[in-house]
Amino acid sequence: MPLVRILVDGYSLLHRWPELAPGRPRHSAAAREALIARLRQYRDASHTPISIIFDGQGAPPGTARPVSTPDLEILFSSAGRTADDLIERAAVRLKPYGDVLVVTDDLAEQDTVSAFGGLVSSCRIFIAQVEDLLRESGEDLQRWNRRERERFRSGQR
């Protein structure tokens, strides 16, 4: 079955990826925005829809909400709920449509998702996959640009 969506435990991933917003608190808006930007790049390169789920109701009142699309959803759990609750529920509901990958370092959540047939990845492994794909995409783009530049210079427009 194809991978239909990646469900990311936002703060779990942020805690493992301090390079995204060096010196900023992991629960800060700057750290969240850096994570969203990087995963937007990954989504564009991988063509796999992603949902990033954060614990809590989000930023303080008056703070702009991140733009969410069907291909890159940004969700916050409501009061009394956790990101884990939302991720597990979404993974179960999406399973009939194909494989769902859950990215978290929470071992209990990994066990729960695995128990009903979902795929899981540790944050460390997922970060490596993201960085590898983005590096490869950048290299592909550089090669394409060089070919196009040469084609243009040689008059093969």
GULOVO-463141 format. One line per 3 residues: number of its first residue (from 1); their letters; for each residue x, y, z of N, C-alpha, C, O. Coordinates in pm, whole numbers, plus 50000, padded with zeros to 5 digits. Layout:
BEGIN
NUM> a> X Y Z X Y Z X Y Z X Y Z | ...
***
This chain:
BEGIN
1> mpl> 50083 49881 50000 50000 50000 50000 50088 50126 50000 50195 50127 50061 | 50043 50228 49933 50121 50353 49932 50110 50425 50067 50016 50404 50144 | 50208 50510 50093 50207 50592 50214 50110 50708 50190 50134 50792 50103
4> vri> 50000 50713 50266 49899 50814 50242 49921 50942 50322 49873 51049 50282 | 49993 50933 50433 50017 51053 50513 50123 51023 50617 50138 50910 50664 | 50197 51128 50652 50292 51123 50761 50234 51206 50874 50199 51323 50855
7> lvd> 50224 51146 50992 50173 51216 51111 50291 51242 51203 50357 51148 51249 | 50318 51369 51230 50435 51408 51306 50395 51462 51443 50311 51552 51452 | 50454 51407 51547 50440 51462 51681 50534 51582 51686 50654 51567 51704
10> gys> 50477 51702 51670 50554 51824 51649 50659 51852 51754 50775 51875 51720 | 50622 51850 51881 50720 51883 51985 50821 51771 52005 50936 51798 52040 | 50780 51648 51983 50876 51538 51992 50987 51558 51887 51105 51540 51917
13> llh> 50948 51593 51766 51046 51616 51660 51130 51740 51687 51250 51740 51664 | 51068 51845 51736 51142 51967 51768 51250 51944 51874 51359 52001 51865 | 51221 51862 51972 51319 51835 52077 51441 51761 52023 51550 51773 52078
16> rwp> 51424 51685 51916 51535 51612 51857 51609 51691 51750 51713 51647 51700 | 51558 51809 51713 51610 51884 51599 51644 52027 51638 51588 52120 51581 | 51733 52046 51734 51763 52181 51782 51827 52270 51676 51826 52392 51689
19> ela> 51884 52212 51572 51947 52290 51465 51848 52377 51389 51887 52472 51321 | 51721 52346 51399 51619 52423 51326 51604 52566 51376 51581 52657 51298 | 51617 52585 51505 51603 52718 51564 51703 52728 51678 51665 52725 51795
22> pgr> 51831 52741 51644 51934 52740 51748 51912 52850 51852 51883 52965 51819 | 51925 52811 51978 51911 52907 52086 51769 52945 52121 51746 53021 52215 | 51673 52893 52048 51531 52926 52076 51468 52812 52156 51503 52696 52136
25> prh> 51377 52845 52247 51307 52740 52321 51231 52648 52225 51177 52693 52124 | 51228 52521 52256 51164 52421 52169 51014 52445 52154 50956 52402 52055 | 50950 52511 52249 50805 52537 52239 50776 52676 52184 50662 52722 52189
28> saa> 50877 52744 52132 50858 52881 52083 50796 52881 51943 50804 52783 51868 | 50736 52994 51910 50679 53011 51776 50789 53001 51670 50766 52947 51562 | 50909 53054 51701 51020 53048 51605 51059 52904 51575 51084 52869 51459
31> are> 51064 52820 51678 51099 52680 51657 50989 52608 51576 51019 52530 51486 | 50863 52635 51610 50753 52574 51534 50758 52616 51387 50744 52533 51298 | 50779 52745 51362 50784 52794 51224 50900 52732 51146 50886 52700 51028
34> ali> 51014 52715 51212 51129 52653 51145 51097 52508 51109 51132 52461 51000 | 51031 52437 51199 50992 52298 51172 50893 52291 51057 50907 52209 50966 | 50795 52378 51060 50693 52380 50954 50758 52410 50820 50726 52346 50720
37> arl> 50850 52506 50816 50917 52541 50690 50997 52422 50635 50992 52393 50516 | 51070 52353 50723 51150 52240 50677 51061 52126 50628 51091 52063 50526 | 50952 52099 50701 50863 51991 50658 50784 52029 50534 50741 51941 50459
40> rqy> 50763 52157 50510 50700 52201 50386 50793 52168 50268 50747 52121 50164 | 50921 52193 50285 51019 52158 50181 51019 52008 50157 51021 51962 50043 | 51016 51931 50265 51015 51785 50254 50889 51738 50183 50894 51650 50097
43> rda> 50776 51796 50218 50649 51758 50154 50655 51787 50004 50609 51706 49923 | 50711 51902 49967 50723 51937 49826 50812 51839 49751 50785 51807 49635 | 50918 51792 49815 51011 51698 49751 50958 51555 49751 50982 51480 49656
46> sht> 50887 51517 49856 50842 51377 49869 50703 51353 49812 50669 51240 49778 | 50624 51458 49800 50486 51450 49752 50395 51367 49843 50292 51317 49799 | 50435 51351 49969 50353 51279 50066 50291 51380 50162 50364 51459 50223
49> pis> 50159 51380 50177 50095 51473 50270 50145 51452 50413 50174 51340 50455 | 50154 51563 50487 50204 51559 50625 50108 51634 50715 50054 51739 50678 | 50086 51578 50834 50014 51648 50940 50111 51664 51056 50168 51566 51104
52> iif> 50130 51788 51102 50214 51817 51218 50120 51849 51331 50042 51944 51323 | 50126 51770 51438 50034 51787 51549 50114 51829 51673 50209 51761 51713 | 50074 51942 51731 50139 51996 51850 50046 51981 51969 49924 51990 51955
55> dgq> 50103 51957 52087 50025 51957 52211 49981 52099 52242 50050 52196 52211 | 49865 52109 52305 49819 52239 52353 49742 52316 52250 49724 52272 52136 | 49698 52431 52291 49614 52512 52203 49695 52608 52118 49638 52694 52050
58> gap> 49827 52595 52122 49908 52674 52032 49964 52799 52095 49984 52808 52216 | 49989 52894 52010 50053 53018 52050 49958 53104 52132 49837 53080 52133 | 50012 53204 52202 49926 53294 52280 49824 53364 52190 49846 53378 52070
61> pgt> 49711 53409 52248 49609 53478 52169 49670 53596 52093 49756 53668 52145 | 49624 53615 51971 49673 53724 51889 49787 53685 51797 49819 53758 51704 | 49850 53569 51824 49958 53521 51738 49898 53458 51614 49803 53381 51623
64> arp> 49953 53491 51499 49901 53436 51373 49916 53285 51371 50020 53231 51408 | 49812 53218 51326 49816 53072 51312 49893 53037 51185 49881 53107 51084 | 49973 52930 51189 50041 52886 51066 49938 52847 50961 49831 52797 50992
67> vst> 49972 52871 50836 49882 52837 50726 49885 52685 50706 49990 52625 50688 | 49768 52627 50711 49751 52484 50697 49685 52455 50563 49593 52526 50522 | 49731 52352 50494 49671 52310 50368 49641 52160 50377 49687 52095 50471
70> pdl> 49566 52105 50284 49543 51960 50288 49672 51879 50278 49679 51768 50331 | 49773 51932 50211 49899 51860 50197 49995 51881 50312 50086 51800 50333 | 49978 51989 50387 50060 52015 50505 49970 52077 50613 49952 52199 50619
73> eil> 49915 51989 50696 49825 52032 50803 49906 52067 50927 50001 51996 50961 | 49869 52175 50993 49928 52211 51121 49814 52214 51221 49723 52296 51211 | 49820 52124 51318 49710 52108 51415 49762 52122 51557 49877 52089 51585
76> fss> 49676 52170 51647 49706 52179 51788 49596 52103 51862 49478 52117 51831 | 49635 52023 51959 49535 51951 52037 49457 52051 52122 49510 52154 52163 | 49333 52020 52147 49250 52108 52230 49276 52078 52377 49345 51982 52411
79> agr> 49220 52161 52463 49236 52142 52607 49188 52002 52646 49082 51957 52602 | 49266 51935 52728 49229 51801 52772 49267 51690 52677 49246 51573 52708 | 49323 51723 52563 49366 51622 52465 49516 51639 52443 49571 51746 52470
82> tad> 49580 51535 52395 49722 51545 52364 49743 51523 52215 49655 51473 52145 | 49859 51561 52169 49894 51532 52029 49889 51381 52006 49846 51336 51900 | 49932 51303 52104 49930 51157 52092 49789 51107 52063 49769 51021 51977
85> dli> 49689 51162 52134 49549 51123 52111 49509 51145 51965 49452 51058 51901 | 49540 51265 51915 49502 51299 51778 49576 51213 51676 49518 51168 51577 | 49704 51190 51700 49784 51110 51608 49732 50967 51602 49714 50912 51493
88> era> 49707 50907 51717 49659 50769 51719 49523 50757 51651 49500 50663 51575 | 49434 50851 51678 49302 50848 51615 49313 50863 51463 49248 50790 51389 | 49395 50958 51418 49412 50979 51274 49474 50857 51207 49434 50818 51098
91> avr> 49573 50796 51273 49639 50679 51215 49540 50564 51196 49544 50496 51093 | 49453 50544 51291 49352 50438 51280 49253 50469 51168 49219 50382 51089 | 49208 50593 51162 49108 50631 51061 49163 50631 50919 49090 50605 50824
94> lkp> 49292 50659 50904 49352 50663 50770 49398 50527 50721 49419 50509 50601 | 49414 50431 50810 49468 50299 50775 49398 50233 50656 49467 50173 50573 | 49265 50240 50643 49200 50174 50529 49242 50232 50392 49222 50167 50289
97> ygd> 49300 50351 50391 49339 50416 50266 49483 50389 50226 49523 50421 50115 | 49560 50329 50316 49700 50299 50288 49783 50312 50413 49730 50332 50522 | 49912 50301 50396 50002 50309 50511 50014 50451 50563 50017 50548 50486
100> vlv> 50022 50462 50693 50041 50590 50762 50170 50577 50842 50192 50477 50912 | 50256 50678 50833 50380 50680 50908 50366 50779 51022 50332 50895 51000 | 50393 50734 51144 50390 50820 51261 50533 50846 51305 50611 50752 51325
103> vtd> 50568 50973 51320 50702 51015 51361 50695 51066 51503 50635 51169 51530 | 50759 50992 51595 50761 51030 51736 50870 50953 51808 50912 50846 51763 | 50916 51008 51918 51008 50935 52005 50936 50880 52128 51000 50820 52215
106> dla> 50807 50897 52136 50726 50846 52246 50706 50696 52224 50632 50655 52135 | 50772 50614 52307 50768 50469 52287 50629 50410 52304 50593 50317 52233 | 50550 50463 52397 50413 50413 52415 50329 50441 52291 50250 50357 52248
109> eqd> 50347 50558 52233 50273 50592 52111 50319 50504 51995 50236 50457 51916 | 50449 50480 51984 50501 50392 51880 50439 50253 51893 50398 50193 51794 | 50433 50200 52017 50375 50067 52040 50228 50064 52002 50181 49967 51941
112> tvs> 50154 50168 52039 50011 50173 52008 49988 50174 51858 49904 50099 51807 | 50061 50258 51787 50045 50268 51641 50085 50137 51574 50017 50090 51483 | 50195 50077 51618 50240 49950 51561 50138 49839 51585 50120 49752 51500
115> afg> 50072 49842 51701 49977 49736 51737 49862 49726 51638 49810 49616 51616 | 49820 49836 51578 49712 49827 51479 49763 49836 51336 49686 49863 51245 | 49894 49814 51317 49948 49802 51182 50003 49929 51120 50036 49931 51002
118> glv> 50014 50035 51198 50072 50158 51146 50224 50150 51144 50284 50069 51214 | 50285 50234 51063 50430 50241 51055 50479 50350 51150 50413 50452 51166 | 50594 50329 51211 50650 50428 51302 50795 50455 51267 50865 50369 51212
121> ssc> 50838 50576 51300 50977 50615 51282 51019 50697 51402 50943 50780 51452 | 51140 50674 51447 51194 50761 51551 51222 50896 51486 51235 50906 51364 | 51232 50998 51567 51260 51132 51517 51398 51137 51451 51415 51199 51346
124> rif> 51497 51071 51512 51633 51072 51459 51637 51015 51317 51701 51072 51229 | 51570 50904 51296 51569 50842 51163 51496 50930 51063 51541 50947 50950 | 51383 50986 51104 51306 51073 51014 51386 51198 50976 51383 51239 50860
127> iaq> 51456 51258 51073 51538 51376 51044 51642 51342 50938 51664 51420 50845 | 51705 51226 50951 51805 51184 50853 51741 51167 50715 51801 51206 50615 | 51622 51110 50709 51552 51094 50581 51518 51228 50519 51534 51248 50399
130> ved> 51470 51320 50601 51435 51455 50552 51559 51522 50495 51557 51572 50383 | 51667 51523 50572 51790 51590 50528 51846 51526 50402 51893 51596 50313 | 51843 51392 50394 51893 51322 50275 51811 51359 50151 51867 51390 50046
133> llr> 51678 51355 50163 51594 51386 50048 51612 51532 50005 51618 51559 49885 | 51620 51624 50100 51637 51764 50064 51774 51789 50000 51785 51870 49908 | 51877 51721 50048 52010 51733 49988 52007 51680 49844 52058 51744 49752
136> esg> 51947 51561 49825 51938 51503 49691 51857 51592 49597 51894 51609 49481 | 51748 51648 49646 51665 51736 49563 51743 51860 49522 51734 51905 49408 | 51820 51915 49616 51904 52031 49585 52009 51999 49481 52035 52080 49392
139> edl> 52069 51882 49491 52169 51840 49392 52105 51820 49256 52161 51860 49154 | 51986 51759 49253 51914 51740 49127 51882 51875 49062 51896 51891 48941 | 51839 51970 49143 51806 52102 49091 51930 52171 49036 51923 52236 48931
142> qrw> 52042 52159 49103 52167 52218 49054 52208 52157 48920 52250 52229 48829 | 52196 52024 48908 52229 51957 48780 52137 52005 48668 52182 52033 48557 | 52008 52014 48698 51911 52058 48599 51942 52201 48557 51940 52232 48438
145> nrr> 51971 52288 48652 52004 52428 48621 52129 52437 48534 52133 52517 48440 | 52232 52356 48563 52353 52357 48480 52322 52314 48337 52369 52375 48241 | 52242 52207 48323 52205 52159 48189 52128 52267 48113 52154 52292 47995
148> ere> 52033 52330 48181 51954 52434 48116 52040 52554 48079 52022 52613 47972 | 52132 52591 48164 52222 52704 48136 52307 52673 48013 52324 52757 47925 | 52360 52552 48007 52441 52511 47891 52356 52505 47765 52399 52548 47658
151> rfr> 52236 52454 47777 52145 52448 47662 52114 52589 47612 52112 52612 47492 | 52091 52680 47701 52063 52819 47667 52185 52883 47598 52171 52949 47495 | 52302 52862 47655 52424 52921 47600 52456 52866 47461 52509 52937 47375
154> sgq> 52424 52740 47439 52454 52680 47310 52346 52709 47205 52358 52667 47090 | 52242 52782 47245 52138 52822 47149 52033 52717 47125 51962 52725 47025 | 52021 52618 47211 51921 52510 47194 51793 52541 47269 51732 52451 47326
157> r> 51753 52661 47271 51637 52703 47350 51519 52626 47308 51410 52646 47362
***
